[in-house]
Amino acid sequence: MDQYRGGKRSSISFGSYQRPSVNFNQSASSYYTPRQVYAGQQNSQNGNRIRSCNYEASFPLFALDWSTQDYVALGSYKEDAFNKLQIIHSADLATWDRVCEANVVFPISRVQWCPDGGSQQLATCSDSLRLWTFADCQLREQVNLSLRRYNKGAVATVASVGQLPPVTSFQWNAIDTNMLISSSIDTTCTVWDLQSPNSIKTQLIAHDSEVFDVKFLTQSTQLFTSCGGDGSVRVFDLRSLAHSTIIYELMPSGTTAAAAELAHTGGSKALLRLEPSPFDPNVVATFAQDSNSVVILDMRFPGSPVLTLTGHTAAVNQIQWHPFKRNVLFSCGDDCQALYWDLSSSLHAAPSSTTSSSKWNPNNLAHTSDVPQMAYNDEVYEINNLVLRPKGDWLGCTLGRQFQGVRV
């Protein structure tokens, strides 16, 4: 297996390098280096040859989301008080044009279009959770939910900026779009109800330290899962918040197993992101800070991963399940790669089976995979974030100052 890249590159690159045509559909049993990718592109007999489409902003990018109408929301990542929320659009997925932008103070850690199928509303989180309206090619801040929660008004003022605990992540509920859930560094998760007077439904202390991500379980308005700086993944039920279930926790220090686990996680205990499967509410993927591994969890077999993906050679930055292909997961990282993982072979029976034999890893044994089905390699940039087009046929990435779309 060819090694990708041994060294770590800067995540903010300002070069003018424009990538040529790329081939995401090249099938291989192992990775291929950038040189091999270029060789495949030059083969005129390659019927799967496609090209990527690039958009370059004037600032480094991180947050992104892709709407059903092919609008992409991008958030800047600048360590100053002059950040941007920008909307771009493509009519042919070959070229992208800037539609509008708005000024924000702090870098946006997550942005999401409302999942109702339209492109009229979106939400962002940074120092607080905000709702925006997008109409007539204009962005307008509709309400600051965090300020409303503390009765400080609906829109931020100079005096209120930076006065509330930062919001690390959030998610809009796909079934009831009046519900959102957010996580914060103050150890809490907040469930929002846009129809209530102060927009809040409940708030709870979810972890022993910062909460870095929170998501609803698939097809549920009551169950959600979170991860945080204490190294645990927890599941909550809004109908009974007195208790939570810890389905995974990094082992305590001082044991041989803990040493091996910390080696996979880069020595960090914090879990940064998690992603519930859109098909199986029992399956959740997550990764730790500075870790090159993605762990797959099954709530039916709590305590340890049922599968560990070790294909990256540097820290993982983001993961996302394919919206229509069962058991297909994408990951990206500081090794300048986006990897395509088809985990169907890890199941012991057909996905449609409801018998116990179809459960993941019923013996609770540790399995590791280091060979994805496909890989996309960038020559220059670390891939900081990724998102799939709602139809699942294109992958969007933020790399330095670029947004790049690649057909999958």
Backbone torsions as a table, in degrees:
resi	resn	phi	psi	omega
1	MET	NA	128.0	179.9
2	ASP	-71.1	136.9	174.6
3	GLN	-81.8	140.9	-176.4
4	TYR	-76.4	-74.9	-174.4
5	ARG	-147.1	130.6	-179.1
6	GLY	-88.5	-23.6	-175.2
7	GLY	-101.6	157.7	179.2
8	LYS	-94.7	135.5	-179.4
9	ARG	-106.9	162.7	177.0
10	SER	-67.1	137.2	-177.9
11	SER	-79.5	-11.1	178.0
12	ILE	-118.1	106.1	-177.2
13	SER	-116.8	140.6	-174.8
14	PHE	-120.6	22.0	178.4
15	GLY	-73.7	166.3	179.8
16	SER	-101.7	17.7	-177.2
17	TYR	-61.3	128.6	176.0
18	GLN	-112.4	125.2	-172.9
19	ARG	-79.5	138.6	176.6
20	PRO	-75.0	-169.5	179.4
21	SER	-59.2	142.2	179.8
22	VAL	-126.8	161.4	-178.2
23	ASN	-127.4	103.8	178.2
24	PHE	-84.5	-20.2	-173.7
25	ASN	-89.1	3.5	178.9
26	GLN	-65.6	122.3	-178.4
27	SER	-90.3	135.1	179.5
28	ALA	-154.8	150.5	178.7
29	SER	-82.4	-11.2	176.5
30	SER	-141.3	174.8	179.8
31	TYR	-66.8	161.5	171.1
32	TYR	-127.9	145.3	-178.1
33	THR	-78.8	164.9	177.2
34	PRO	-53.9	-36.4	179.7
35	ARG	-62.7	-40.1	178.8
36	GLN	-68.9	-32.8	176.3
37	VAL	-62.6	-47.2	-179.4
38	TYR	-61.8	-37.4	178.4
39	ALA	-62.9	-37.5	177.8
40	GLY	-68.0	-33.9	-179.9
41	GLN	-68.5	-33.0	-176.1
42	GLN	-79.2	-7.3	179.1
43	ASN	-79.9	108.1	-176.2
44	SER	-67.7	-16.3	-179.8
45	GLN	-87.1	0.8	-178.8
46	ASN	-80.3	104.2	-176.6
47	GLY	-73.3	-16.0	-178.7
48	ASN	-91.1	7.3	-175.1
49	ARG	-65.4	131.6	177.5
50	ILE	-134.2	177.1	177.2
51	ARG	-129.2	151.7	176.7
52	SER	-88.3	159.6	176.5
53	CYS	-119.9	133.3	-173.9
54	ASN	-114.8	147.3	167.2
55	TYR	-133.0	129.5	-178.1
56	GLU	-114.3	124.0	177.5
57	ALA	-92.4	177.0	178.8
58	SER	-95.6	10.8	-177.7
59	PHE	-148.5	157.0	177.9
60	PRO	-65.7	142.9	-174.5
61	LEU	-112.4	150.9	171.6
62	PHE	-139.8	-70.0	-174.6
63	ALA	-67.8	143.5	176.1
64	LEU	-160.0	153.4	171.2
65	ASP	-154.9	150.9	-172.3
66	TRP	-117.3	125.5	-177.3
67	SER	-91.6	168.2	179.5
68	THR	-67.5	-19.4	178.8
69	GLN	-100.4	19.0	176.8
70	ASP	61.8	35.1	163.3
71	TYR	-95.5	137.8	177.7
72	VAL	-117.5	125.6	175.8
73	ALA	-93.9	130.7	-177.7
74	LEU	-124.4	139.2	175.8
75	GLY	-117.7	137.2	-179.6
76	SER	-79.1	162.1	176.3
77	TYR	-133.4	86.0	179.1
78	LYS	-121.3	138.1	-178.1
79	GLU	-85.8	54.1	174.7
80	ASP	-149.9	-167.4	-176.8
81	ALA	-102.3	26.8	-177.7
82	PHE	-129.7	66.3	179.2
83	ASN	-98.9	169.6	-173.4
84	LYS	-134.5	148.1	163.5
85	LEU	-114.4	120.5	-171.7
86	GLN	-125.7	143.4	177.0
87	ILE	-114.6	127.5	175.0
88	ILE	-121.7	161.5	-176.4
89	HIS	-146.0	149.1	175.2
90	SER	-135.2	134.1	177.5
91	ALA	-89.8	-22.2	-175.1
92	ASP	-127.2	2.4	-177.7
93	LEU	60.9	19.3	176.5
94	ALA	-109.9	-36.7	178.0
95	THR	-130.3	147.9	-178.9
96	TRP	-120.9	139.4	179.9
97	ASP	-124.2	141.7	176.0
98	ARG	-73.4	131.7	-179.8
99	VAL	-98.3	-49.7	-180.0
100	CYS	-164.3	171.1	176.7
101	GLU	-154.4	160.9	178.2
102	ALA	-135.8	150.8	179.1
103	ASN	-85.7	136.4	172.0
104	VAL	-132.9	159.6	-176.1
105	VAL	-83.2	-57.2	-174.3
106	PHE	-97.9	154.5	177.3
107	PRO	-59.5	142.3	-179.7
108	ILE	-86.3	125.6	-179.8
109	SER	-88.5	-24.0	177.7
110	ARG	-155.8	142.9	174.5
111	VAL	-134.9	142.9	-179.7
112	GLN	-147.8	132.3	170.4
113	TRP	-72.9	149.3	176.7
114	CYS	-61.3	129.0	-174.3
115	PRO	-78.6	20.8	179.8
116	ASP	-83.2	3.1	178.7
117	GLY	97.3	-9.0	178.3
118	GLY	-103.9	177.1	-179.7
119	SER	-123.6	33.6	-174.9
120	GLN	-96.8	-13.4	-176.9
121	GLN	-143.8	143.2	175.8
122	LEU	-146.6	163.7	-179.0
123	ALA	-128.6	151.1	177.4
124	THR	-137.3	157.4	173.2
125	CYS	-134.8	143.6	174.1
126	SER	-159.4	-104.5	173.2
127	ASP	-71.5	-19.4	178.0
128	SER	-157.2	172.9	180.0
129	LEU	-97.4	122.2	-175.7
130	ARG	-122.9	146.3	170.5
131	LEU	-108.3	138.7	-178.7
132	TRP	-125.2	149.6	171.0
133	THR	-108.8	140.0	178.1
134	PHE	-122.8	107.0	-176.9
135	ALA	-150.1	143.1	179.3
136	ASP	53.4	40.5	178.1
137	CYS	59.2	32.6	177.4
138	GLN	-133.7	143.2	174.7
139	LEU	-102.7	133.7	178.8
140	ARG	-139.7	131.3	176.4
141	GLU	-70.4	120.7	-176.4
142	GLN	-86.6	-49.0	-179.0
143	VAL	-159.2	144.6	172.2
144	ASN	-100.1	104.1	-174.5
145	LEU	-66.2	-35.2	-179.3
146	SER	-64.3	-41.8	178.0
147	LEU	-66.3	-40.6	178.5
148	ARG	-63.2	-35.9	179.1
149	ARG	-59.6	-38.0	-178.5
150	TYR	-102.1	18.5	176.3
151	ASN	55.9	42.9	179.3
152	LYS	-110.6	21.0	-179.5
153	GLY	100.2	178.7	-176.3
154	ALA	-101.7	-22.3	-178.2
155	VAL	-128.6	140.8	-175.7
156	ALA	-66.8	144.9	172.0
157	THR	-116.2	172.4	-179.6
158	VAL	-59.0	-37.8	-177.4
159	ALA	-70.8	-27.0	-175.5
160	SER	-91.0	-12.4	-177.3
161	VAL	-64.7	127.6	177.7
162	GLY	78.6	9.5	-178.0
163	GLN	-91.4	-11.2	-176.8
164	LEU	-112.2	155.2	177.9
165	PRO	-63.2	130.5	-177.6
166	PRO	-58.8	147.0	177.9
167	VAL	-97.1	119.6	-174.5
168	THR	-82.9	-32.9	-178.1
169	SER	-163.4	169.5	177.9
170	PHE	-162.5	170.3	172.1
171	GLN	-152.3	139.7	172.8
172	TRP	-83.8	136.7	178.2
173	ASN	-73.4	131.3	-175.1
174	ALA	-74.8	-21.2	-178.9
175	ILE	-92.2	-47.9	179.5
176	ASP	-116.6	101.9	-174.7
177	THR	-76.9	1.6	170.2
178	ASN	-84.3	-4.8	-179.0
179	MET	-109.7	135.0	169.8
180	LEU	-132.9	157.9	174.3
181	ILE	-133.4	139.9	-176.9
182	SER	-135.5	158.9	177.8
183	SER	-122.9	156.8	-175.1
184	SER	-143.8	163.0	177.8
185	ILE	-73.2	-8.0	-179.7
186	ASP	-87.8	19.3	176.4
187	THR	76.7	6.7	-174.6
188	THR	-108.0	158.0	165.5
189	CYS	-119.3	141.3	-178.1
190	THR	-124.0	129.9	174.9
191	VAL	-100.6	124.5	-175.6
192	TRP	-105.0	140.8	174.7
193	ASP	-124.6	108.3	-173.5
194	LEU	-67.0	-12.5	179.8
195	GLN	-94.5	-7.6	179.0
196	SER	-84.3	160.2	-174.6
197	PRO	-57.6	-45.1	179.4
198	ASN	-105.8	13.9	174.1
199	SER	70.3	7.0	-177.7
200	ILE	-112.7	137.9	177.1
201	LYS	-100.9	-48.5	176.4
202	THR	-162.8	158.9	175.1
203	GLN	-137.5	139.2	-177.7
204	LEU	-141.8	151.6	171.5
205	ILE	-78.5	115.1	-170.2
206	ALA	-100.0	-32.2	-175.3
207	HIS	-137.9	175.1	178.9
208	ASP	-85.2	-11.1	177.0
209	SER	-146.9	-158.9	-175.8
210	GLU	-55.0	142.9	172.9
211	VAL	-101.8	121.3	-173.5
212	PHE	-98.2	-22.5	179.6
213	ASP	-156.7	151.6	178.2
214	VAL	-150.3	138.3	-179.5
215	LYS	-144.1	145.7	168.6
216	PHE	-71.1	144.2	171.4
217	LEU	-71.4	153.1	-172.3
218	THR	-58.7	136.8	177.1
219	GLN	57.1	38.3	-179.5
220	SER	-138.3	142.0	170.8
221	THR	-108.1	-0.4	-175.8
222	GLN	-114.8	-30.8	-175.3
223	LEU	-102.2	136.2	175.3
224	PHE	-145.8	161.6	-177.7
225	THR	-131.4	151.8	-176.7
226	SER	-143.7	161.3	175.5
227	CYS	-141.5	159.2	-175.7
228	GLY	-162.2	-166.5	-175.5
229	GLY	-69.6	-14.3	177.6
230	ASP	-84.1	1.7	174.9
231	GLY	78.7	20.4	-178.2
232	SER	-119.6	154.5	169.6
233	VAL	-113.5	124.8	-175.2
234	ARG	-123.9	149.8	179.2
235	VAL	-118.9	134.5	-177.4
236	PHE	-123.7	153.8	174.6
237	ASP	-124.0	120.7	-177.6
238	LEU	-62.6	-19.6	179.1
239	ARG	-81.0	-11.2	-179.8
240	SER	-153.9	82.8	-175.3
241	LEU	-88.2	3.0	178.6
242	ALA	-69.0	-22.4	-177.8
243	HIS	-135.5	155.8	172.4
244	SER	-134.0	163.7	179.9
245	THR	-113.5	122.5	175.0
246	ILE	-87.5	110.7	-178.4
247	ILE	-93.5	-15.1	179.4
248	TYR	-158.8	139.8	176.7
249	GLU	-151.4	132.3	176.3
250	LEU	-60.2	137.5	-172.2
251	MET	-64.3	148.4	176.8
252	PRO	-62.7	151.9	-178.0
253	SER	-68.8	159.8	176.3
254	GLY	100.7	-2.2	179.4
255	THR	-115.5	158.3	178.5
256	THR	-63.9	-41.3	178.7
257	ALA	-63.4	-37.2	178.6
258	ALA	-65.2	-39.6	179.0
259	ALA	-62.3	-41.9	178.4
260	ALA	-66.1	-39.2	-178.7
261	GLU	-68.9	-41.1	178.6
262	LEU	-67.4	-27.9	175.6
263	ALA	-63.9	-38.2	177.1
264	HIS	-70.1	-32.0	-175.7
265	THR	-95.2	10.9	177.8
266	GLY	71.3	19.5	179.2
267	GLY	84.9	-1.1	-178.8
268	SER	-99.7	148.0	178.8
269	LYS	-97.3	-19.5	-174.4
270	ALA	-72.5	134.7	171.7
271	LEU	-99.0	122.9	-169.0
272	LEU	-90.6	-43.1	-174.5
273	ARG	-140.0	153.4	172.7
274	LEU	-141.3	157.5	-176.0
275	GLU	-145.5	105.5	175.6
276	PRO	-69.6	144.8	178.1
277	SER	-65.5	137.5	177.4
278	PRO	-75.6	-7.0	-178.1
279	PHE	-111.1	-37.0	-175.7
280	ASP	-120.8	110.8	-178.2
281	PRO	-66.9	-8.4	178.7
282	ASN	-86.8	-15.4	-171.1
283	VAL	-103.9	130.2	179.5
284	VAL	-136.3	136.7	174.2
285	ALA	-106.9	144.3	179.0
286	THR	-152.6	168.5	175.1
287	PHE	-151.6	158.5	-176.2
288	ALA	-99.9	163.8	177.6
289	GLN	-61.9	134.5	178.4
290	ASP	60.6	22.6	-179.4
291	SER	-100.5	145.3	175.3
292	ASN	-97.2	12.9	-175.9
293	SER	-119.9	147.3	171.0
294	VAL	-113.4	130.6	-179.5
295	VAL	-108.3	138.4	178.3
296	ILE	-105.8	125.6	-177.5
297	LEU	-112.5	150.6	174.0
298	ASP	-130.1	121.3	-176.5
299	MET	-62.8	-22.3	177.8
300	ARG	-72.7	-17.4	179.0
301	PHE	-132.8	69.5	-174.7
302	PRO	-70.8	162.9	173.2
303	GLY	109.9	-36.4	-178.1
304	SER	-148.3	155.9	179.3
305	PRO	-66.4	145.8	172.2
306	VAL	-87.1	-16.9	179.3
307	LEU	-157.5	139.6	175.9
308	THR	-123.4	126.7	-179.2
309	LEU	-101.6	118.4	-172.9
310	THR	-119.8	34.4	-175.6
311	GLY	-77.8	-21.3	-179.3
312	HIS	-81.6	150.8	178.0
313	THR	-106.6	4.4	175.4
314	ALA	-146.8	-177.4	-172.5
315	ALA	-60.5	138.1	174.6
316	VAL	-79.0	139.3	-178.7
317	ASN	-110.5	-30.7	-177.7
318	GLN	-160.1	153.8	176.0
319	ILE	-138.2	153.2	174.3
320	GLN	-158.5	136.0	174.4
321	TRP	-78.0	149.5	174.7
322	HIS	-70.3	136.1	-174.9
323	PRO	-70.6	-20.0	-175.1
324	PHE	-124.9	-22.0	-180.0
325	LYS	-96.3	116.0	-176.5
326	ARG	-64.8	135.6	174.9
327	ASN	66.2	21.2	175.7
328	VAL	-103.6	124.2	-176.1
329	LEU	-124.1	139.0	173.5
330	PHE	-108.2	145.4	175.0
331	SER	-141.2	153.8	176.5
332	CYS	-140.6	160.6	-175.8
333	GLY	-161.5	-174.1	-178.5
334	ASP	-73.5	-4.0	175.7
335	ASP	-87.6	15.7	175.8
336	CYS	67.0	29.1	-176.2
337	GLN	-130.8	147.9	165.8
338	ALA	-116.0	126.4	-174.9
339	LEU	-112.1	143.7	180.0
340	TYR	-110.9	115.6	-176.9
341	TRP	-112.2	122.3	171.5
342	ASP	-103.7	108.6	-172.9
343	LEU	-97.4	12.3	-177.5
344	SER	-60.6	-33.7	-179.1
345	SER	-68.1	-14.7	177.9
346	SER	-80.0	-10.4	176.4
347	LEU	-85.2	148.7	-176.3
348	HIS	-91.5	-2.2	177.8
349	ALA	-155.8	177.5	178.7
350	ALA	-59.6	144.8	-177.9
351	PRO	-59.7	-26.0	-177.0
352	SER	-79.5	-11.6	-178.5
353	SER	-69.1	141.1	178.9
354	THR	-108.8	6.5	179.2
355	THR	-79.4	165.8	-178.2
356	SER	-65.0	-21.4	-179.3
357	SER	-69.3	-14.7	-180.0
358	SER	-87.6	-3.2	-178.3
359	LYS	-70.6	151.4	178.2
360	TRP	-67.6	127.9	165.7
361	ASN	44.7	63.4	-174.1
362	PRO	-62.0	-20.2	178.3
363	ASN	-88.1	1.3	177.9
364	ASN	57.7	38.8	178.1
365	LEU	-91.5	151.3	-179.7
366	ALA	-83.1	123.1	176.9
367	HIS	-120.5	145.6	-179.0
368	THR	-130.0	140.4	174.9
369	SER	-130.1	132.6	179.6
370	ASP	-122.4	10.6	-177.8
371	VAL	-124.9	104.0	175.3
372	PRO	-76.6	169.2	179.4
373	GLN	-78.7	-33.6	178.7
374	MET	-144.8	159.4	179.0
375	ALA	-145.7	142.6	172.4
376	TYR	-114.7	125.1	-176.6
377	ASN	-112.2	131.1	171.6
378	ASP	-102.4	144.6	-174.8
379	GLU	-78.6	-27.5	-169.0
380	VAL	-119.2	-45.2	-164.2
381	TYR	-103.3	144.5	162.5
382	GLU	-67.9	144.6	178.5
383	ILE	-94.8	110.9	-172.3
384	ASN	-86.6	-28.1	-176.4
385	ASN	-157.7	159.1	177.4
386	LEU	-146.9	157.8	175.5
387	VAL	-152.9	148.6	176.0
388	LEU	-98.6	140.7	171.0
389	ARG	-57.8	143.0	-177.4
390	PRO	-52.7	-28.5	177.0
391	LYS	-78.6	-12.3	177.0
392	GLY	81.5	7.1	-175.4
393	ASP	-99.4	-9.1	177.8
394	TRP	-132.0	146.2	175.3
395	LEU	-110.1	128.8	176.3
396	GLY	-107.7	137.4	-178.0
397	CYS	-132.8	149.7	168.1
398	THR	-108.4	128.9	-176.8
399	LEU	-138.4	108.6	-177.5
400	GLY	60.4	-121.9	177.3
401	ARG	-94.5	6.7	-173.7
402	GLN	-105.6	143.1	159.2
403	PHE	-103.6	130.7	-176.6
404	GLN	-128.6	129.3	176.0
405	GLY	-106.0	133.3	-178.4
406	VAL	-131.9	131.1	178.4
407	ARG	-74.5	138.1	-176.5
408	VAL	-115.3	NA	NA
